[in-house]
Amino acid sequence: MSVSQLPSAFRHPYSFAPAFQKSVVYFSMEFAIDQALKTYSGGLGFLAGSHMRSAFDERQNLIGIGILWKYGYYDQIRQADNSMDVQFREKMYDFLQDTGIRFTITVAGQPVWVQAFYLDPKHFNTVPMFFLTTDVDGNDETARSISYRLYDADSERKVAQCMLLGLGGARFLDELQYKPAVYHLNEAHAVSAVFHLYKTLGSAAAVRERMVFTTHTPEEAGNEKHDIGFLEKLSFFGDLPLDEVRQITGIQDSIFNHSLVALRLSRKANGVSKLHGEVSRRLWGSYPDICEITHITNAQNHQYWADSQLETARRAGDVTAMATRKKALKKPLFTTVADQVGKLFDPNVLTMVWARRFAAYKRPDLLTQDGERFKRLMNSRDYPLQIIWAGKPYPFDEGAVRTFNHLYYLSHLYPRMAVLTGYELALSKALKDGADLWLNTPIVPREASGTSGMTAAMNGAINVSTNDGWICEFEKDSGPEQNSFIIPTAPEGNPDEHDRNHLFRLLEEDILPMYYERPADWQALQLRSMNDVDAYFTSARMAREYYEKMYE
């Protein structure tokens, strides 16, 4: 097999492993690589960042293409009354290298300059990565603003961002004179790349030979759609006539469904958990001419996320050392709690964390919806409980921001309740290090995968979760092999009351008594959980599966 190589200045710092020599380019709107590089919003970025690290660890012939967001997603701060505030602050990255490559793409009929920056693998142990920006000389303010804010609320600018990733990413590869064997779209944001490839390769069939697609969205309504005339005015299809666009995409009405087009112009697609694969096949199965949809369960990079001392104790099966280290890991987290909200948490008290993107279907406030029962839980003297919430709402989702603020103001009533701001990689790591219990409450089956519970389990936190996403493949919630606590799936109707009652029952009757009265059982559960997550839910396995199931 001939192996595609990057120009020498950007080449991989290793020889490719024999199984991973096929060249792949991975397009993603966000990458969570390091706390110092603010090119992500949440779970999609965390997943993509772990993939880039594990591709490096496995010596794969893969590179990443993303966008250099001038203001990142946003900085989550507090107003004078401690309600949440959104701050857009310019980010500076001295460690990114200008590639010297500049080119134009056409947006709304006008040329827009694009500049590419390079992230050397030596900085964060990733594969070679390239970040595109329009914040360059030669562009007016409208063009510069395309790469200002991740997931901009303005629909025209959001589409232009997708064009920068897709059309711009494909054009960048031309400028690099790099012809990968596989183009991997992580979500449909970069689907505009197919129109550049169609012109370059000459046929839709040739595009399908090279394109694969990962969908992360389990609901049809959550997939991006636009009026096809609106996209044409924005030059989304390059200079392809609309009749030709319709011919190669199969879109005959006025609605351009980005995910559907990706499914039609890829040779294979995947959901991101076993359940999500099944949901995706049901969701898209009635549409003609789509590719096969398999599944590859998301995972996270063990080396990055797992505490080394906890890991040493796990490998030795030393539950006493695990308990000692777990208590020590709470102290840095509790220092952050004290700094942000002025409360002194106790390392001897069971600490539960809910931390991820604030969105209605994830139900961050599920426990608090029964005020009296929540009050009894939080005021218990026999079984004290500390709870921490953290996570970023979409900055313009007023409902999610209200939920965040409601929880913060409610926390004034309870000395063992905290709501933290600044949920990025560093705080996420501290929360997973310090949590005893990791709470996950999405409405089933609306969480495609979810991965925060994996990295929590790598650090000795026990999952308590609805049975959704990746947890379905992990959970053993009874008997001698138990590794988690699972809320049974609600019957059709209103799941909130059902899930809330089961969650309270688990906490009151199972979890808290075990932690305080049967510490040996808790430690054994903790060890099983850590062993089980290490056995399958690391991104080394995931990165290998992409080559085996998708790229080859």
GIFEN-V378642 format. One line per field, one symbol per residue. phi: phi as a letter, one per 30 degrees, with the letter a starting at -180 (. if undefined). psi: psi as a letter, one per 30 degrees, with the letter a starting at -180 (. if undefined). A space follows every 50 residues. Layout:
phi->???
psi->???
//
This chain:
phi->.dcdbdeedbdedadddedbdddbcccbdbbccaedbccacaeddedddd ddddddedhcdbbcbbbdddcidaccbcdeciddbcbcbdcbbdddcddi cbacbcbhicdbdbbccccdeddbhcdebbbcbcdbejcddddedecdbe hedddddddddddddddddddeddddhccddbcccdidecddeddddedd cjaddddddccbbccccdbeddddbbddddddddidcicdddededddci dccccccdddddddccdabbdcaeddeddddddcddddicddccbbdeab ddddcdddddddddddicddddddddddddddddddedddbiccdcddce ccbcbaddbeddhdcedddcddddddddcdddbdbcbbcalcdedccddd dddededddddddbdcbbbccidbeddedddddcddbccbbdddcdcebi bddddddecidcdbaddbiddddcdbcaidcebabcdddddekddededd dddededdccdddddccbeddddddddddddddddbccddddddddddcc dc
psi->kkkkklkefglkglkkkefhfkkkkjkkfkkjelffjihlebeeeeeeee eeeeeeeghliklkkakjjegbdlkjakaegglklkkjkkkkjffkkkfg kklklkkhgkkkkkkklkjkffeghllkkkkkkgilkfkleeeefegekk hkfkeeeeeeeeeeedeeeeeeeeefhkilfkjjjjlgegffffeeeeee ffleeeeeffklkkkgjgkeffkkklkeeeeefggegbgkkeeeeeeffg jfafjjjeeeeeefglfllklgleeeeeeeeeefffklgllkjakjklll jeeeekkeeeeeeeefgjfeeeeeeeeeffeeefeeeeeeggkjlkffkk jkkjjakjleffifgeeffjeeeeeeefgkeeikkkkkkllklkfgjeee eeeeeeeeeefffjfgkkjllhjaeeeeeeeeefkekjkjhlkkhfjedk fefefeefggkkkkllilbffefekjglafgkglkkjkkklkbjfeeeee eeeeeeeefeeeeeeefieeeeeeeeeeeeeeefffhkfeeeeeeeeefe e.
//
